[in-house]
Amino acid sequence: MNKLLALAFIFSFAFGSAQVSGFEKADSKYERKKKALYNKYPKPNDLRTKLEWLLTEDKITSYKNALEKISEDEKKALANDPPIKTKVSKEAEYEGGKAAFQKSLYEAVDLTFLNYASDSYKATLSFVVDSKGNVLNAQVKGNNDDVNAFIEAAFYRIRENGKWKPAESNGKPVSSMISIPLVLTFKK
């Protein structure tokens, strides 16, 4: 059983890494097509704006598809090590503290291409820290699904940048849920 669990985590990591490259491919495609669009229409006009929005929608769709594939794979890993429902004796900890994790996440979130109507965006990021310290199953709750998808993608981009210590219950590491409130500021 342990070998099977280890194999599932290795597969999950490899698959997750492949999905991060899926985000990078979507970014690269978007930038390449946007550059071509701006070369064809150097001055802003209605057609360029419409075509740019279509590129943005394509990027959003690519991100959501990559996130869906990650989610499907991580559900299998969670089935083997589900978060406990009872109170833990020691919370899961990020090596530099939750503030350091939030800072890293904020730096990874790039929403400059979205014309978001507000100056800031509030959301809650929830994810699992399993009994081995792996982070998975990111879910963002906010009032805009597109923005939420890019925050989740940022989570997957940075999840290997730092280490999490799993929560403990009766001195044993256990899988647990983490919730972190987020406030993102949009640069205009």
C-alpha positions in Angstrom: 0.0 0.0 0.0 2.8 2.5 0.8 4.5 1.8 -2.5 1.2 2.5 -4.3 0.7 5.7 -2.3 4.3 6.8 -3.1 3.7 6.1 -6.8 0.5 8.1 -6.7 2.3 11.1 -5.2 5.1 10.8 -7.8 2.6 10.7 -10.5 0.7 13.6 -9.0 3.9 15.7 -8.9 4.8 14.8 -12.4 1.3 15.5 -13.7 1.1 18.7 -11.7 4.4 19.9 -13.2 3.1 19.1 -16.6 0.1 21.2 -15.9 2.2 24.2 -14.8 3.9 24.0 -18.2 0.3 24.1 -19.5 -0.1 27.5 -17.9 3.2 28.6 -19.4 2.1 27.4 -22.8 -1.1 29.4 -22.5 0.8 32.5 -21.4 3.3 32.1 -24.3 0.5 31.6 -26.9 -1.4 34.6 -25.5 1.7 36.9 -25.6 2.7 35.7 -29.1 -0.8 36.3 -30.5 -1.2 39.6 -28.7 2.1 40.8 -30.1 1.0 39.9 -33.6 -2.4 41.6 -33.0 -0.6 44.8 -31.9 1.7 44.7 -34.9 -1.4 44.4 -37.2 -3.3 47.1 -35.3 -0.7 49.4 -33.7 -3.4 51.9 -32.7 -6.2 51.0 -30.3 -9.5 50.4 -32.1 -12.7 48.5 -31.6 -11.6 45.5 -33.7 -8.3 45.2 -31.8 -10.1 45.4 -28.5 -12.6 42.7 -29.5 -9.8 40.4 -30.8 -7.7 41.0 -27.6 -10.7 40.0 -25.5 -11.1 36.8 -27.5 -7.4 36.1 -26.8 -8.0 36.7 -23.1 -11.0 34.3 -23.2 -8.8 31.7 -24.8 -6.2 32.1 -22.1 -8.8 31.8 -19.4 -10.2 28.6 -20.9 -6.7 27.1 -21.2 -6.0 27.8 -17.5 -9.4 26.4 -16.4 -8.8 23.2 -18.5 -5.3 22.8 -16.9 -6.8 23.3 -13.4 -9.6 20.7 -14.1 -7.0 18.1 -15.1 -4.9 18.8 -11.9 -8.1 18.6 -9.8 -9.0 15.2 -11.3 -5.6 13.8 -10.5 -5.4 15.2 -7.0 -8.8 13.8 -6.1 -7.2 10.3 -6.4 -4.3 11.3 -4.1 -6.8 12.8 -1.6 -8.8 9.5 -1.5 -5.7 7.8 0.0 -5.0 10.6 2.5 -8.1 12.6 3.2 -8.0 15.7 5.5 -9.2 14.8 9.0 -12.5 16.2 10.1 -11.6 16.6 13.8 -9.6 19.4 15.5 -5.8 19.0 15.1 -3.4 19.4 18.0 -1.0 21.4 15.8 -1.9 23.3 12.6 0.0 22.8 9.4 2.8 25.4 9.0 4.6 27.0 6.1 8.3 27.3 6.6 8.3 31.1 6.5 4.8 31.5 8.0 1.5 32.1 6.3 2.4 35.7 5.5 5.4 34.5 3.5 3.2 32.1 1.6 0.7 34.8 0.9 3.5 37.2 -0.3 4.8 34.5 -2.6 1.3 33.8 -4.0 0.6 37.5 -4.5 3.9 37.9 -6.5 2.9 34.9 -8.7 -0.6 36.2 -9.5 -0.5 38.1 -12.8 -3.9 39.6 -13.7 -2.6 42.6 -15.6 -4.2 41.4 -18.8 -7.7 41.5 -17.2 -9.6 44.7 -17.3 -11.0 44.2 -13.8 -13.5 46.9 -12.8 -12.3 47.2 -9.1 -9.0 48.2 -7.5 -9.0 45.1 -5.3 -10.3 41.6 -5.1 -11.1 39.6 -2.0 -11.1 35.8 -2.0 -10.4 32.8 0.2 -7.8 30.2 -0.9 -8.4 26.7 0.6 -6.2 23.7 0.1 -5.0 20.5 1.7 -1.6 19.9 3.3 -1.4 16.1 3.4 0.4 14.0 6.0 3.6 14.2 4.0 3.6 18.0 3.7 2.4 18.0 0.0 -0.1 20.8 -0.9 -2.9 20.1 -3.2 -6.6 20.6 -4.1 -6.5 24.4 -4.3 -9.9 26.1 -4.4 -10.5 29.8 -4.5 -13.8 31.3 -3.5 -14.3 34.8 -4.7 -17.0 36.6 -6.9 -15.2 36.1 -10.2 -14.5 32.6 -11.6 -11.9 33.9 -14.1 -9.9 35.7 -11.4 -10.3 32.7 -9.1 -8.8 30.4 -11.8 -5.7 32.6 -12.1 -5.2 32.6 -8.3 -5.4 28.8 -8.3 -2.9 28.7 -11.2 -0.5 30.9 -9.2 -0.9 28.5 -6.3 0.2 25.6 -8.5 3.1 27.6 -9.8 4.5 28.3 -6.4 3.6 25.2 -4.4 7.1 23.7 -4.8 8.8 26.9 -3.7 8.5 26.3 0.0 7.8 23.4 2.4 4.8 22.8 4.5 4.9 20.9 7.8 1.7 18.8 8.1 -0.7 19.3 10.9 -0.5 16.9 13.8 -3.1 15.0 15.8 -2.0 13.1 18.9 1.7 13.6 17.8 1.1 12.0 14.3 1.2 13.9 11.0 -2.3 14.2 9.4 -3.8 15.7 6.3 -5.7 18.9 7.0 -7.4 21.8 5.3 -5.9 25.3 5.2 -7.9 28.5 4.5 -6.1 31.8 3.7 -7.9 35.1 3.1 -6.6 37.0 0.1 -6.8 40.6 -0.9 -5.3 41.3 -4.3 -4.7 44.9 -5.6 -5.0 45.5 -9.3 -2.4 47.8 -10.9 -4.0 50.1 -13.4 
